[in-house]
Amino acid sequence: MKISTKGRYGLRAMIDLAVNSNGGCASLAGISERQDLSLNYLESIFSYLKRAGLVIGIAGAQGGYMLAKPADEITLYEIMTVLEGDMSVYDKFGPTTKIRSFLNKNVWDVIDKNVNEVLTGTTMADVIKNIENSRLSEDCSAL
């Protein structure tokens, strides 16, 4: 499985939004600048996220985007499946052979299970907490 730029950039942008919105809105221009991402591409990505109900767009001079629900209720799985679709590493359809059945059961399904466990078991709140903890440890290491 290779995650596209839409998935990678979208996840970075969602994390940036959660970290930098402070309970309010964050502009796509600000996210674009902080993450060094194309504003036009972010607009496209956020249209998917908005349709999926993960973000809310607020119009006006002080507008921007905000998370549609609390960070502890948004999993990485939700974000990635909106942007990438099925997260499986293999095509589950096709002719069945002994080798293919073996690989499906003992390799591909195991990889899929682990990917899904990480994505469903990690919320935006978990990511924010880990970022804050890593910042704190970086600050302390300078002492």
C-alpha positions as CSV (number, residue, x, y, z in Angstrom):
1,M,0.0,0.0,0.0
2,K,1.2,3.4,-0.8
3,I,-0.6,6.3,0.7
4,S,-1.1,9.2,-1.7
5,T,-0.2,12.8,-1.2
6,K,-3.9,13.4,-0.6
7,G,-3.8,11.1,2.5
8,R,-0.4,12.2,3.7
9,Y,-1.1,16.0,3.3
10,G,-4.6,15.7,4.5
11,L,-3.5,14.0,7.7
12,R,-0.8,16.6,8.3
13,A,-3.4,19.4,7.7
14,M,-5.9,17.9,10.1
15,I,-3.3,17.6,12.8
16,D,-2.2,21.2,12.1
17,L,-5.8,22.3,12.3
18,A,-6.3,20.5,15.7
19,V,-3.1,21.9,17.1
20,N,-3.4,25.5,15.8
21,S,-7.2,26.2,16.0
22,N,-7.3,26.6,19.8
23,G,-10.9,25.7,19.9
24,G,-11.7,28.2,17.0
25,C,-10.9,28.3,13.4
26,A,-7.7,28.0,11.5
27,S,-7.3,29.3,7.9
28,L,-6.2,27.0,5.1
29,A,-3.6,29.7,4.2
30,G,-2.1,29.4,7.7
31,I,-2.0,25.6,7.4
32,S,-0.6,25.8,3.9
33,E,2.2,28.1,5.1
34,R,3.0,26.1,8.3
35,Q,3.0,22.7,6.5
36,D,4.5,24.0,3.2
37,L,1.6,22.6,1.2
38,S,-0.2,24.0,-1.8
39,L,-3.2,26.0,-0.9
40,N,-5.2,24.9,-3.9
41,Y,-4.5,21.2,-3.0
42,L,-5.6,21.8,0.6
43,E,-8.8,23.3,-0.6
44,S,-9.5,20.2,-2.6
45,I,-8.6,17.9,0.4
46,F,-10.8,19.9,2.8
47,S,-13.8,19.6,0.5
48,Y,-13.6,15.8,1.0
49,L,-13.1,16.3,4.8
50,K,-16.1,18.7,4.9
51,R,-18.4,16.4,3.0
52,A,-17.5,13.6,5.4
53,G,-18.4,15.7,8.4
54,L,-14.9,15.9,9.8
55,V,-14.4,19.6,9.5
56,I,-16.7,22.6,9.4
57,G,-16.0,25.6,7.2
58,I,-16.7,29.1,8.6
59,A,-17.1,31.9,6.2
60,G,-16.0,35.5,6.8
61,A,-12.9,37.5,7.6
62,Q,-12.3,35.5,10.8
63,G,-13.4,32.3,9.2
64,G,-11.5,29.1,8.3
65,Y,-12.0,25.5,9.3
66,M,-12.5,23.8,12.6
67,L,-12.9,20.2,13.7
68,A,-16.5,19.1,13.4
69,K,-16.3,17.0,16.6
70,P,-13.9,16.8,19.5
71,A,-10.4,15.5,18.7
72,D,-10.9,12.4,20.9
73,E,-13.8,11.4,18.7
74,I,-11.9,11.6,15.3
75,T,-9.7,8.6,14.5
76,L,-6.9,8.5,12.0
77,Y,-8.9,5.7,10.3
78,E,-11.8,8.1,9.6
79,I,-9.5,10.6,8.0
80,M,-7.5,8.2,6.0
81,T,-10.5,6.3,4.6
82,V,-12.2,9.6,3.6
83,L,-9.1,10.6,1.7
84,E,-7.7,7.2,0.5
85,G,-10.7,4.8,0.5
86,D,-10.1,1.2,1.4
87,M,-6.8,0.9,3.4
88,S,-6.2,-2.7,2.5
89,V,-2.8,-3.6,1.1
90,Y,-4.2,-6.1,-1.4
91,D,-7.1,-6.7,-3.8
92,K,-9.4,-9.2,-2.1
93,F,-11.1,-10.3,-5.3
94,G,-9.8,-12.6,-7.9
95,P,-9.1,-16.2,-8.5
96,T,-8.3,-18.3,-5.4
97,T,-5.2,-20.5,-5.4
98,K,-3.4,-22.2,-2.6
99,I,-0.6,-19.7,-2.6
100,R,-2.9,-16.7,-2.8
101,S,-5.0,-18.1,0.0
102,F,-1.9,-18.6,2.1
103,L,-0.6,-15.1,1.5
104,N,-4.0,-13.5,2.1
105,K,-4.4,-15.2,5.4
106,N,-0.9,-15.2,6.7
107,V,0.6,-12.0,5.2
108,W,-1.9,-9.5,3.7
109,D,-4.6,-9.9,6.3
110,V,-2.0,-9.6,9.1
111,I,-0.7,-6.4,7.6
112,D,-4.3,-5.1,7.1
113,K,-5.2,-5.9,10.7
114,N,-2.2,-4.1,12.1
115,V,-2.7,-1.0,9.9
116,N,-6.4,-0.9,11.0
117,E,-5.5,-1.3,14.7
118,V,-3.1,1.6,14.5
119,L,-5.5,3.8,12.6
120,T,-8.7,3.0,14.5
121,G,-6.8,3.0,17.9
122,T,-5.3,6.5,17.4
123,T,-7.4,9.6,17.8
124,M,-6.5,13.2,16.9
125,A,-6.3,13.8,20.7
126,D,-3.7,11.0,21.0
127,V,-1.6,12.6,18.2
128,I,-1.9,16.1,19.8
129,K,-0.9,14.7,23.2
130,N,2.1,13.0,21.7
131,I,3.2,16.1,19.8
132,E,2.9,18.2,23.0
133,N,4.8,15.5,25.0
134,S,7.6,15.5,22.4
135,R,7.8,19.3,22.4
136,L,8.0,19.2,26.2
137,S,10.8,16.6,26.2
138,E,12.6,18.7,23.5
139,D,12.3,21.8,25.7
140,C,13.6,19.9,28.7
141,S,16.5,18.4,26.9
142,A,17.8,21.9,26.2
143,L,18.1,22.6,29.9
